[in-house]
Amino acid sequence: MKEAALVSSWDIMQINLDVNRTFRSHTMFWDRYGVRQRALFHVLAAYSVYDTEVGYCQGMSKITAILLTFLPEEDTFWALAQLMTIDRHAMHGFFIPGFQKLLRFQAHHERVLERAVPDLKKHMDEEQMSTGIYTPKWFPQCFLSQTPFSLTQKLRDVYILDGERVLTAMAYTILKVHRKCLLKLPLEGLWEFVRDSLAQPWALEDEAVLRHLRASITQFRRMRCDLPPPPGGLRAPAPPCSACWGCPQGTEPPGPPSSTLGLSSSAPASGTPGQG
């Protein structure tokens, strides 16, 4: 497949460009045409002829690079193939033409925000900060390059373990833990947050973020909103319970109060922003 890609893949030039933009602040990918850059090129080129419906899309390079930090080249290829196709992750749907899966997750994210953090959703709408601005970099790439690198690696582990339900929960968790800060920001500040600030070190330790994420996953499962409805269908409504935000006696998920959370004001600048 590596050999065939050099002859027949339409994506070779784009792959070559994107490889040199991927995690350049990481020691494994510093050197142009170094060992790991070549391995990244080989895996992406081979996959572009293995799965011709997807071929190559920007964003796949970061998913593959994270796998390459722990796996040899051929194992990385087959791990990528599994993430793309097995039901638990089904990343294939994010990259096929039309991007219907992304649109479903985006619409579901908006419904979650309307129920869970209506004040923040209202503020973002008033500032014309559409979810379509940031979700194309959050969901298909599982937040790679959108969070501090140490947290990125942990999120990859959670994603592999729990599958795509992590995406809805993590998107909510990011906005929830930064809610008080975000409510004060105009459109320009919201843009800067999703483009740059989010990838800088957070005031919360990684393990604290993961506790919030786990609480969100548990809460959404209970509410039966951990995943968007399947194409052309709706889930059965969840029975009323006092832990659901939609109930009159609803409560928020457990975790530290929002007043203790926020961006670190002294955080250093991060590396290159992620590609779409």
Stockholm file with secondary structure:
# STOCKHOLM 1.0

chainA/1-276         MKEAALVSSWDIMQINLDVNRTFRSHTMFWDRYGVRQRALFHVLAAYSVYDTEVGYCQGMSKITAILLTFLPEEDTFWALAQLMTIDRHAMHGFFIPGFQKLLRFQAHHERVLERAVPDLKKHMDEEQMSTGIYTPKWFPQCFLSQTPFSLTQKLRDVYILDGERVLTAMAYTILKVHRKCLLKLPLEGLWEFVRDSLAQPWALEDEAVLRHLRASITQFRRMRCDLPPPPGGLRAPAPPCSACWGCPQGTEPPGPPSSTLGLSSSAPASGTPGQG
#=GR chainA/1-276 SS CHHHHHHHCTTHHHHHHHHTTSSTTSGGGCSTTCHHHHHHHHHHHHHHHHSTTTCCCTTHHHHHHHHHTTSCHHHHHHHHHHHHHSTTTCTHHHHSTTCHHHHHHHHHHHHHHHHHCHHHHHHHHHTTCCHHHHHHHHTTTTTTTTSCHHHHHHHHHHHHHHTTHHHHHHHHHHHHHTHHHHTTCCHHHHHHHHHTGGGSCBSSCHHHHHHHHHHHHHHHHHHTCSSCCCTTCCCCCCCCCTTSTTSTTCCCCSSSCGGGCCBCTTCCCCSCCCCC
#=GC SS_cons         CHHHHHHHCTTHHHHHHHHTTSSTTSGGGCSTTCHHHHHHHHHHHHHHHHSTTTCCCTTHHHHHHHHHTTSCHHHHHHHHHHHHHSTTTCTHHHHSTTCHHHHHHHHHHHHHHHHHCHHHHHHHHHTTCCHHHHHHHHTTTTTTTTSCHHHHHHHHHHHHHHTTHHHHHHHHHHHHHTHHHHTTCCHHHHHHHHHTGGGSCBSSCHHHHHHHHHHHHHHHHHHTCSSCCCTTCCCCCCCCCTTSTTSTTCCCCSSSCGGGCCBCTTCCCCSCCCCC
//
